[in-house]
Amino acid sequence: MRARFFIPFSILMLLVSGRLESAADRPDAISVVWGDGHRSEVSEGQLKQNTVSSKRPEYPMEARRARLSGAGIFILNIDKRTGAVTGVDIETSTGSKLLDGYATSAFNTWRFKPGAFLRVRMPSAFNMRRPENPWVF
């Protein structure tokens, strides 16, 4: 009786643990404060539609060599009149000052359509398995 229970239970646990790992690999949602003040989550496509220019945060070679990795959340404050990012706050650090610096430096160059957003909450991740930082475009 125990063997009949153990095998299906083991398979179930493997399936559940696989789902949990894939959920952990998914980024946090991108959320925005629109120009009119309302808040919502947006898809990457919706964000892109309102973006004039964006530079992907670089995963620097010195960080790769040191095998630094981490995921953070960055708040982009935007000038409603021009669409330019006026500053970047770190809500959640990547765990590395170096990676945080590269992310904030890249996000400071972003521009959005004037009037579109007041604030963007942007996840960013650096890891060796996906060095292209897939959570930003």
C-alpha positions in Angstrom: 0.0 0.0 0.0 2.8 2.4 0.8 4.5 1.9 -2.6 1.3 2.7 -4.4 1.0 6.0 -2.5 4.7 6.9 -2.7 5.1 6.9 -6.5 2.1 9.2 -7.3 3.0 11.4 -4.4 6.6 11.7 -5.7 5.4 12.6 -9.2 3.1 15.2 -7.7 5.8 16.7 -5.7 8.1 16.9 -8.7 5.4 18.6 -10.7 4.6 21.1 -7.9 8.3 21.9 -7.3 8.7 22.5 -11.1 5.8 25.0 -11.1 7.3 26.8 -8.1 10.6 27.2 -9.8 9.1 28.5 -13.0 7.0 31.0 -10.9 10.2 32.2 -9.2 11.8 32.8 -12.6 9.0 35.1 -13.7 9.6 38.8 -13.1 7.5 41.1 -11.0 4.8 42.9 -12.8 5.5 46.3 -14.4 3.3 48.9 -12.8 2.8 52.5 -13.7 1.2 55.7 -12.5 -0.4 57.2 -15.6 -0.2 60.9 -16.5 -3.8 61.3 -15.1 -2.8 59.8 -11.8 -4.4 56.3 -12.0 -2.3 53.2 -11.4 -2.3 49.9 -13.1 -0.1 47.0 -14.2 1.0 47.0 -17.8 2.4 44.5 -20.1 5.9 45.0 -21.7 4.1 45.8 -25.0 1.9 48.5 -23.4 5.0 50.0 -21.8 6.9 49.9 -25.1 4.0 51.7 -26.9 4.6 54.7 -24.7 8.4 54.6 -24.8 10.4 56.9 -26.9 13.8 55.4 -26.1 15.1 52.8 -23.7 18.5 51.2 -23.1 18.7 47.8 -21.7 20.8 47.7 -18.5 24.2 46.2 -19.3 25.3 43.1 -17.5 28.9 44.2 -17.0 31.8 41.7 -17.6 33.3 42.4 -14.2 30.0 41.3 -12.6 29.8 38.2 -14.8 33.4 37.3 -13.9 32.5 37.7 -10.2 29.3 35.7 -10.9 27.2 38.5 -9.4 23.5 38.1 -9.9 20.3 39.5 -8.6 16.9 40.9 -9.3 15.7 44.3 -8.3 12.8 46.7 -8.6 13.5 50.2 -9.8 11.1 53.2 -9.6 11.5 55.6 -12.6 10.2 59.1 -11.8 9.1 60.8 -15.0 8.7 64.5 -16.0 5.1 64.5 -17.3 5.9 67.5 -19.6 8.9 66.0 -21.3 8.6 62.2 -20.7 12.3 62.2 -19.4 13.2 60.1 -16.4 14.2 62.6 -13.7 15.4 60.1 -11.2 15.5 56.4 -10.3 14.8 55.0 -6.8 15.7 51.5 -5.8 12.6 49.8 -4.2 14.4 46.4 -4.0 18.1 46.1 -4.6 19.7 43.4 -6.7 22.0 42.8 -3.8 24.9 44.3 -5.6 25.9 48.0 -5.7 27.5 47.4 -9.0 24.4 45.9 -10.6 22.2 48.5 -9.0 24.4 51.2 -10.5 24.2 49.8 -14.0 20.5 49.5 -13.8 19.9 53.0 -12.5 22.3 54.4 -15.0 20.5 52.8 -17.9 17.0 53.7 -16.6 18.0 57.3 -16.2 18.4 57.5 -20.0 14.9 56.3 -20.7 12.3 58.6 -22.3 8.5 58.1 -22.6 5.9 59.9 -24.5 5.1 63.2 -22.8 2.2 63.0 -20.5 2.0 59.2 -20.6 3.5 58.3 -17.2 4.4 59.9 -13.9 6.1 56.8 -12.5 7.1 53.3 -13.7 7.9 50.4 -11.3 10.3 48.4 -13.4 11.8 45.0 -12.5 15.3 44.2 -13.7 17.3 41.0 -13.3 20.9 40.0 -13.8 21.8 36.3 -13.9 24.3 34.0 -15.6 21.6 31.8 -17.2 20.0 34.8 -18.9 22.6 37.5 -19.3 20.5 39.5 -21.7 18.3 40.8 -18.8 15.0 39.7 -20.3 12.9 41.7 -18.0 13.5 44.9 -19.8 13.5 45.8 -23.5 
